[in-house]
């Protein structure tokens, strides 16, 4: 066995063991959410567990939670540990993503991936003292279905980057990555619909652009887009079930201004974007001349997610559920998954004879400060939740 294979095996063993340790660490909060310890740790989890046990499971996640509880003698810690494992799985693929697609060594990739799990916007005293309520970059620790969706959406993006690169550069379909992307996208859609609503729209836009600009032939573009078909069928099935099985006023999707964005005045509206997007905007602008095409796809995805969140709301039985916000939160994670490694690369890159040394130094200082503020706010928010405080702040 050569040195390279030995190193890879060692890296994978470390990732697996660290993921298990991480699962145990995060299960502390999730278990307390499950039992509402001391009447605190408010979350969606008790409702999800109750639905899994008392109703006919309407989703794979609910069915799995029900089976898990039945097999463990209704031990609620099993659900908390399962959610912790989802976090560990997300961290692991984050490590692999940063290592493979940004060329970071594994120790650095592991550290960056861990920090991204705590991602929130920057809480600005007086102007926007928010961590979750109204934030467009945040972590919904209270929602197991989002955490499960992200756990599969990240692998989907991990494989999609290679698929999209080969499609764009070599004008062919890499079927291994096609199948893996398709399967992971389908699994993410089984958990929650936020990912597919954004991913399908963004990919379709890029494929149509390529056809119009004759960057690819119609057959290749159609084959590329076909990976969306299983997930889109599932999306419409889920919509049909919501529309036909909801009690009370019929479920519907409404085109209109979302109260999440437009109910608190112009200052909070502006601060949402400054507190959440100042960092990625600065990093992307600095690297604008060398952005990869998959980076452009993530930027387009986040823009689409924002538009969906701002202009579409649910009516009827699920009014106020905020289903169009989850894609925005997920793509914010992807946006930082790209821009944090970009900044670190910029900080470690040595440039000879740089004529713009002053502006480069300013960019590095501002970028580093903003990145540390995001991390600090995210860690504080998690500490706040660990003490049992209400998540909607």
FENWOGI-V186876 format. One record per helix or strand of 2 or more residues. SS is the DSSP state (H for helix, E for strand). FROM is the first residue (numbers start at 1). LEN is the number of residues. Records with the same first field share a line. If there is no record, write none. Layout:
BEGIN
SS: FROM-LEN + FROM-LEN
END
This chain:
BEGIN
H: 3-33 + 37-3 + 45-10 + 60-12 + 77-26 + 106-11 + 144-27 + 175-17 + 194-19 + 218-28 + 259-4 + 265-22 + 288-3 + 293-19 + 316-3 + 323-26 + 357-30
E: 252-4 + 312-4
END
